[in-house]
Amino acid sequence: MSGDAELAGPLSGIRVVDLTAMVLGPVATQILGDMGADVIKVEPPDGDPMRQVGPARSAGMSAFFINMNRNKRSVVLDLKDPTGHANFLRLVRNADVVVHNMRPAAAQRLGISYADLVQCNPRIICALAPGFRAAGPYAARPAYDDIIQGASGLVAMNVRATGEARYMPTAFADKLVGHVLASAIGMALFHRERTEQGQEVIVPMFETMVAFNMLDHLYGGTFAQTAEAVGYPRLLSPHRRPYPTSDGHICVMAHTDEQWRRLFVAIGRPELAHDPRYARLAPRTENLQDLLLIVTERMSTRTTAEWQAALDIADVPNGPVNKLEDLFTDPQLRATGFFRHLDHPTEGALLTPDIPVEFSASPGALRHAAPSLGENNNEIARQFGFVDAGPTAGASR
């Protein structure tokens, strides 16, 4: 796939059996694969549904799927079939981690719960991302990104800030919880390295997103104040948005007293630095709505490029409002080679984001592209001695 193939990442030597589909789980397991783990993606005969979502050059290899399933091998196993299940357990015996995002009851019915897997491999780490914690009344409910965005308060934040009930225009909960899941698996592997003890790791979507959202928005509720005290006003202000300039928009973020003083000078309002409403952080927070309106009015008087130059000179944090297509020509991303050009064995020339995390001694690598459905059936069947040669057992389709 690339010249990275010979590099060994920090998880080199770790084998992951990946039962996940859609977005959350594949994001997590792709991170593990990027870091060197051997990720075996176990798919049902119809494959991960995301194979069918988005533009594609051939059936079952959509752009959406390709961008979340690199550095994995694919094998087809029907876990409802006794032979398929037996071969799955062969993988588990030789694995370090099993990852799934099924509801606990479904996992039990399929015989892939932690209680089942630990009988097969006492050192196994079984990681899952259900919608909700098992002890609560929502435990059996299905959960998808939109559902969790709404339940966790994220949609309500948009209502308070903009007056409109909107989801974030990205699979925000899925991707964030996917990153948390990958991180939690790494911690469990570290624990096992020290103790030889496997374990079950559960990252519930709802509780994870509530914890994430309330880090800043618990706010006055931290001190057991009324519900009205919940919510960080600066982040929920309808005026917290990119400032319109005379020809576009600009992002500006002054935070410290000194940054605000420099911003006041840059926008031609130096006297505001001596106004008791705006001179210090605490009163500035109380009067932020009025202050943001003042800055908004001043920003409309010059072009984006003029403001960027002025704010750079003043050392006030600022940046552009890039369109998605602008990212391909962003100077930082171009200089660091962030978008990688790859040759897929069946899909041809592809573009993919780079691995953003850097390790000085054991970097991750783009070792191979997302696999076609069952691409590695024969290879994996031979490697693990599968007991049958039918398609549900992992042999040739």
Secondary structure by P-SEA (a helix, b strand, c coil): cccccccccccccbbbbccccccaaaaaaaaaaaaccbbbbbbcccccccccccccccccccaaaaaccccbbbbbbccccaaaaaaaaaaaaaccbbbbbccaaaaaaacccaaaaaaacccbbbbbbcccccccccccccccaaaaaaaaaaaaaaaaacccccccccaaaaaaaaaaaaaaaaaaaaaaaaccbbbbbbbbaaaaaaaaaacccccccccccccccccccccccccccccccccbbbbbbbccaaaaaaaaaaacccccccccccccaaaaaaaaaaaaaaaaaaaacccaaaaaaaaaaaccccccccccccccccaaaaaaccbbbbbbccccbbbbbccccccccbbbcccccccccccaaaaaaaaaccccccccccccc
